[in-house]
């Protein structure tokens, strides 16, 4: 029940903030251009509550369907305009003013994302140093010569300060054949000169990128042998004799470097006995566990029933906080917003040409789920999620699709080129095409949402 409340509240807060900023962009630039604003609505459909404020008596409204919003201008194409307001009607403005007013909504979303990212950078974003474990044989990382203790400091010349940075830099490199990792040796090899490793990523498929791409490449965090934090009652781990506090050093003689290594080893052997080598009270013991076979989304995996944690001393050694001063935080926020905007466009392009899965398209149910999860994870995570969704909203609204802001901009730029507005017929056909495209997109998004849930 609490989780559902987080999802609902997180979803409403996300939509509310993003819609208000988007429409404020339109509203403020319209006022600056001298256009009469009749209504500012959060939500669509029937007006639930409204009050009038300001010199123009603009109606500020809350409407019944909370999936967007709109700003209504005085416009002779949409109804009668009082004689005193004719000069202030939207349709009477120059094409450049109309372009500025329409573009202001998406730009406001991108500006909001930049400010949110800047805020998190000033507060400080907790992270983990990108120290790698020994690469598993046969992986791209092993072929590149990755060694235990390598600290990744750059990918293709772009700096890497944390494990999160490393994941993002590699995600951006989708479609490339190789990337260059700059690494500095740590641990027993500390003091050795920095080196570069050529990592082959060309063999990764779309499904790999959608899953654990770094694990597939053989890039694993070196978190040290994990500790057992909890044993699920009645599950194989408890029945086999494992104890809370045991340090797992190897599974089937393969040394493990993180909780993820243990999970990967047990998931791969449903119903098959697995030998855990554990340290307990200064002694080393071997315990045989037979992971329970469980169906997860059509795939049978092995579950041992363990909840693991990183050794606190190791976690403290690898932990860092990425923090900047105000001006540098703004610069980093702008850079992050730009990179994510470009990445969003690239992903849309890859989906359009069939190089990326249509499953990447999500709708309101997935949005609500992620909003709830991020809200439960803490303020910084939720603010970062808000920034990501704000970028998505800004970029999608700039696409040249009729009914979206980008579609209106397309008409106005056509007007600039031909010297006169597009015909009513062209406008009407465009609106119908845009409505059909958005209906198909929404249906696909809802289908993906329901598929993820069930």
C-alpha positions in Angstrom: 0.0 0.0 0.0 2.8 2.4 0.9 4.6 1.5 -2.4 1.4 2.3 -4.3 1.1 5.6 -2.5 4.7 6.5 -3.5 3.9 5.7 -7.1 0.8 7.8 -7.3 2.3 10.7 -5.4 5.6 10.5 -7.4 3.7 10.3 -10.7 1.4 13.3 -9.9 4.4 15.4 -8.6 6.4 14.6 -11.7 3.6 15.5 -14.1 2.7 18.6 -12.1 6.2 20.0 -12.0 7.0 19.2 -15.7 3.6 20.4 -17.0 3.8 23.7 -15.0 7.3 24.5 -16.2 6.4 23.6 -19.8 3.3 25.8 -19.9 5.1 28.6 -18.0 7.6 28.7 -20.8 4.8 29.4 -23.3 3.0 31.8 -20.9 6.0 34.0 -20.0 7.3 34.4 -23.6 3.7 35.1 -24.8 3.3 37.8 -22.2 6.8 39.2 -23.1 5.6 39.3 -26.8 2.4 41.1 -25.8 -0.1 38.3 -26.5 -3.3 38.1 -24.4 -3.4 34.9 -22.4 -6.9 33.7 -21.7 -6.3 30.5 -19.7 -3.4 28.6 -18.1 -4.6 25.0 -17.4 -2.9 22.1 -15.6 -4.7 19.1 -17.0 -7.1 18.7 -19.9 -10.9 18.4 -20.2 -13.4 19.8 -17.8 -12.2 22.6 -15.6 -12.4 21.5 -11.9 -11.3 24.7 -10.2 -10.3 28.1 -11.6 -9.4 31.6 -10.4 -8.6 34.8 -12.4 -5.4 36.8 -11.6 -3.5 39.6 -13.2 -4.1 42.7 -15.3 -5.6 40.6 -18.1 -7.7 38.5 -15.9 -6.0 35.2 -17.0 -7.9 32.2 -15.8 -5.6 29.8 -13.9 -7.3 26.4 -14.0 -7.0 22.8 -12.8 -8.7 20.4 -15.2 -10.0 16.9 -14.8 -7.4 14.8 -16.8 -4.0 15.3 -15.2 -1.9 14.1 -18.2 -0.7 17.4 -19.5 -1.8 21.0 -19.7 -2.2 24.0 -22.1 -2.1 27.8 -22.4 -5.0 29.3 -24.4 -4.3 32.6 -26.2 -6.6 35.1 -27.8 -6.7 33.9 -31.4 -9.0 34.9 -34.2 -8.8 31.4 -35.7 -10.2 29.8 -32.6 -13.1 32.2 -31.8 -14.1 35.8 -31.4 -11.6 38.2 -30.0 -12.6 41.5 -28.3 -11.8 44.5 -30.5 -9.4 45.8 -27.8 -7.4 42.5 -28.0 -7.2 42.1 -31.7 -3.7 43.5 -31.9 -2.7 41.2 -29.0 -4.1 38.0 -30.7 -1.6 35.2 -31.3 -2.4 35.0 -35.0 -1.6 38.7 -35.4 2.0 38.3 -34.1 5.0 38.1 -36.4 6.1 34.6 -37.3 9.3 35.0 -35.2 7.2 35.8 -32.1 5.0 32.8 -32.7 8.1 30.6 -33.1 9.5 32.0 -29.8 6.2 31.4 -28.0 5.8 27.8 -29.2 9.5 26.9 -28.7 9.5 28.3 -25.1 7.7 25.3 -23.7 10.2 22.6 -24.6 13.1 25.0 -23.9 11.7 25.5 -20.4 11.8 21.7 -19.8 15.4 21.6 -21.0 16.3 24.6 -18.8 14.6 22.9 -15.8 16.6 19.7 -16.4 19.8 21.8 -16.4 18.9 23.5 -13.2 18.0 20.2 -11.5 21.2 18.6 -12.5 23.1 21.6 -11.4 21.4 21.5 -8.0 22.4 17.8 -7.5 26.0 18.6 -8.4 26.1 21.4 -5.9 24.7 19.2 -3.1 26.9 16.4 -4.2 26.1 13.1 -6.0 27.2 10.0 -4.1 29.0 7.5 -6.3 31.5 4.7 -6.5 35.0 4.7 -8.0 35.2 2.8 -11.3 37.7 0.1 -10.1 37.4 -3.0 -12.1 37.7 -6.7 -11.1 39.6 -9.3 -13.2 37.7 -9.7 -16.5 36.1 -13.2 -17.0 37.9 -15.2 -19.7 36.3 -14.9 -23.2 34.9 -11.5 -22.6 35.7 -8.3 -24.5 37.3 -6.8 -21.3 39.6 -9.8 -21.0 40.6 -9.4 -24.7 41.3 -5.8 -24.0 43.7 -6.7 -21.2 41.6 -5.4 -18.3 43.3 -6.4 -15.0 42.0 -6.5 -11.4 42.4 -3.0 -9.8 42.3 -1.0 -13.1 40.6 2.3 -12.3 38.8 3.7 -15.4 39.5 7.5 -15.6 38.3 8.2 -19.2 36.3 6.7 -22.1 37.3 8.0 -25.6 38.9 11.0 -23.9 35.8 11.9 -21.9 36.5 11.9 -18.1 35.1 9.2 -15.8 34.8 10.0 -12.1 32.5 7.2 -11.0 31.0 3.9 -12.0 27.9 5.8 -13.0 30.0 7.9 -15.4 31.5 4.7 -16.9 28.1 3.2 -17.5 26.9 6.4 -19.2 29.9 6.9 -21.4 29.6 3.4 -22.7 25.9 3.7 -23.2 26.6 6.8 -25.3 29.0 4.8 -27.4 26.3 2.5 -28.8 26.8 1.9 -32.5 30.6 2.3 -32.2 32.9 -0.7 -32.9 35.4 0.1 -30.2 36.1 2.5 -27.3 39.4 3.5 -25.7 39.5 3.1 -21.9 42.1 5.1 -20.0 42.9 3.3 -16.8 45.2 3.8 -13.8 46.4 0.7 -11.8 45.4 0.6 -8.1 46.0 -1.7 -5.2 49.2 -3.7 -5.4 49.9 -2.2 -8.8 49.4 1.4 -7.6 52.2 3.6 -9.0 52.4 1.8 -12.3 52.0 4.2 -15.3 48.5 4.8 -16.7 47.6 2.8 -19.8 44.9 2.6 -22.4 42.8 -0.4 -23.3 40.9 -0.8 -26.6 37.5 -2.3 -25.8 35.5 -4.0 -28.5 31.8 -3.2 -28.1 30.7 -3.8 -31.7 29.4 -7.3 -31.0 26.8 -6.2 -28.4 23.2 -6.6 -29.6 20.3 -4.3 -28.8 19.2 -6.8 -26.1 22.6 -6.6 -24.5 22.4 -2.8 -24.2 18.9 -3.1 -22.7 20.2 -5.6 -20.1 23.5 -5.7 -18.2 25.8 -4.4 -21.0 28.8 -3.9 -18.7 28.5 -7.4 -17.4 28.3 -8.8 -20.9 31.5 -6.9 -21.8 33.2 -8.3 -18.7 33.5 -5.0 -16.9 32.7 -5.8 -13.2 33.1 -3.7 -10.1 35.8 -4.8 -7.7 33.8 -4.7 -4.5 35.6 -7.5 -2.7 34.0 -10.7 -1.3 30.4 -9.9 -0.3 28.9 -10.6 3.1 25.7 -12.4 3.8 23.3 -9.8 5.3 20.2 -11.9 5.5 19.0 -15.4 4.7 15.5 -15.9 3.4 13.7 -18.4 5.7 13.1 -21.8 4.1 15.3 -21.1 1.0 18.3 -23.1 -0.1 20.9 -20.8 1.5 19.4 -21.2 5.0 18.8 -24.9 4.6 22.5 -25.5 3.5 23.9 -24.1 6.6 25.1 -20.7 5.5 25.1 -18.0 8.2 24.6 -14.3 8.4 28.0 -12.6 8.4 29.6 -15.3 6.2 32.1 -13.8 3.7 31.7 -15.5 0.2 35.1 -15.6 -1.4 34.3 -18.1 -4.3 31.5 -19.9 -6.0 32.5 -23.2 -7.7 36.1 -22.2 -7.3 35.6 -18.9 -9.2 36.6 -15.9 -7.1 33.8 -13.4 -6.6 34.3 -9.7 -6.4 30.7 -8.4 -5.7 27.2 -9.4 -4.8 26.4 -9.4 -8.5 29.0 -12.1 -9.2 27.3 -14.4 -6.6 23.9 -13.7 -8.1 25.2 -14.4 -11.6 26.7 -17.7 -10.6 23.6 -18.9 -8.8 21.2 -17.7 -11.4 23.1 -19.7 -14.0 22.6 -23.0 -12.2 18.9 -23.6 -11.3 18.6 -27.0 -9.5 22.3 -27.7 -9.8 24.5 -28.0 -6.7 26.9 -25.0 -6.3 29.9 -24.9 -3.9 30.3 -21.8 -1.8 33.7 -21.1 -0.2 33.1 -18.9 2.8 35.1 -17.3 5.5 33.6 -17.6 9.0 35.3 -16.5 12.2 38.8 -16.8 10.7 38.1 -20.2 9.2 37.5 -21.2 5.6 34.6 -23.6 4.9 32.9 -25.0 1.8 29.1 -25.2 1.7 27.1 -26.8 -1.1 23.9 -25.0 -2.0 21.3 -26.1 -4.6 19.7 -23.0 -6.0 15.9 -23.2 -6.3 14.6 -23.1 -10.0 12.4 -20.0 -10.4 10.6 -18.7 -13.5 11.4 -15.1 -14.0 9.7 -13.5 -17.1 9.9 -16.8 -19.0 13.5 -17.6 -18.0 14.4 -20.3 -15.4 17.0 -19.0 -13.0 18.5 -20.3 -9.8 17.7 -18.5 -6.5 19.7 -19.3 -3.3 17.7 -16.9 -1.0 20.6 -14.7 0.1 20.7 -11.0 0.7 24.2 -9.8 0.3 26.1 -6.6 1.1 29.5 -5.1 0.4 32.0 -5.1 3.2 31.6 -1.7 4.9 35.4 -1.1 4.8 35.5 -1.7 1.0 32.4 0.4 0.4 34.0 3.3 2.3 37.3 2.9 0.3 35.4 3.1 -3.0 32.8 5.7 -2.1 33.1 9.2 -3.5 30.9 12.3 -3.8 30.9 14.2 -7.1 30.4 17.9 -6.2 31.0 21.2 -8.0 30.8 24.9 -7.2 27.8 26.9 -8.5 29.2 28.0 -11.8 30.8 24.6 -12.6 27.6 22.9 -11.5 25.6 24.9 -14.0 28.2 24.1 -16.7 28.0 20.4 -15.9 24.2 20.6 -15.7 24.1 22.1 -19.2 26.5 19.5 -20.5 24.5 16.6 -19.0 21.3 18.0 -20.5 22.8 18.4 -23.9 24.3 14.9 -23.9 21.1 13.3 -22.8 19.1 15.3 -25.4 21.4 14.1 -28.2 21.2 10.6 -26.8 17.4 10.7 -26.7 17.3 11.8 -30.4 19.8 9.0 -31.3 17.8 6.4 -29.6 14.6 7.6 -31.3 16.5 7.4 -34.6 17.7 3.8 -33.8 14.1 2.8 -32.9 12.8 4.3 -36.2 15.3 2.4 -38.3 14.9 -0.9 -36.3 18.3 -0.9 -34.6 16.7 -0.6 -31.2 13.7 -2.3 -29.7 10.3 -0.8 -29.6 10.2 -2.0 -26.0 12.2 1.2 -25.1 9.0 3.2 -25.6 7.3 3.6 -22.2 4.0 5.1 -21.1 2.4 6.6 -18.0 2.3 3.2 -16.1 6.0 2.8 -16.4 6.5 6.4 -15.6 4.5 6.1 -12.4 6.4 2.9 -11.4 9.8 4.6 -11.9 8.5 7.8 -10.2 7.5 5.8 -7.1 10.8 3.9 -7.0 12.9 7.0 -7.3 10.8 8.8 -4.7 11.4 5.9 -2.3 15.2 6.0 -3.1 15.6 9.5 -1.9 15.4 13.2 -2.9 18.6 13.1 -5.1 17.4 10.1 -7.1 13.9 11.6 -7.5 15.4 15.0 -8.7 17.6 13.1 -11.2 14.5 11.3 -12.4 12.6 14.5 -12.8 15.5 15.9 -14.9 15.5 12.9 -17.2 11.8 13.0 -17.8 11.9 16.8 -18.3 14.5 16.2 -21.1 12.4 13.5 -22.7 9.4 15.8 -22.6 11.4 18.7 -24.1 13.0 16.7 -26.9 9.8 14.8 -27.8 7.8 18.1 -28.0 10.4 19.5 -30.5 9.9 16.6 -32.9 8.3 17.8 -36.2 5.0 16.0 -35.5 1.7 17.8 -36.0 -0.1 18.5 -32.7 3.2 18.7 -30.9 5.1 22.0 -30.5 7.6 20.8 -33.1 4.8 20.4 -35.6 3.7 24.0 -35.1 7.3 25.1 -35.5 7.5 23.2 -38.8 4.5 25.1 -40.1 6.0 28.5 -39.0 9.4 27.7 -40.6 7.5 26.7 -43.8 5.8 30.1 -43.5 9.2 31.8 -43.2 10.4 30.0 -46.4 7.3 30.6 -48.5 6.5 34.1 -47.2 2.9 33.2 -46.2 1.1 30.9 -43.8 0.5 27.2 -44.8 -3.0 26.6 -46.2 -5.9 25.6 -44.0 -6.0 22.3 -46.0 -2.4 21.5 -45.3 -2.8 22.4 -41.6 -5.9 20.1 -41.4 -4.2 17.1 -43.1 -1.2 17.6 -40.9 -3.3 17.6 -37.7 -5.0 14.3 -38.8 -1.6 12.7 -39.5 -0.2 13.9 -36.2 -3.3 12.6 -34.3 -2.9 9.2 -35.9 0.8 9.0 -35.1 0.3 10.0 -31.5 -2.5 7.5 -31.1 -0.3 4.6 -32.4 2.6 5.8 -30.2 0.3 5.9 -27.1 -1.1 2.5 -27.9 2.4 1.0 -28.2 3.5 2.7 -25.0 0.5 1.3 -23.1 1.1 -2.1 -24.5 4.7 -2.1 -23.3 3.6 -0.8 -19.9 1.1 -3.7 -19.5 3.6 -6.2 -20.8 6.2 -5.1 -18.2 3.6 -5.4 -15.4 2.2 -8.8 -16.4 
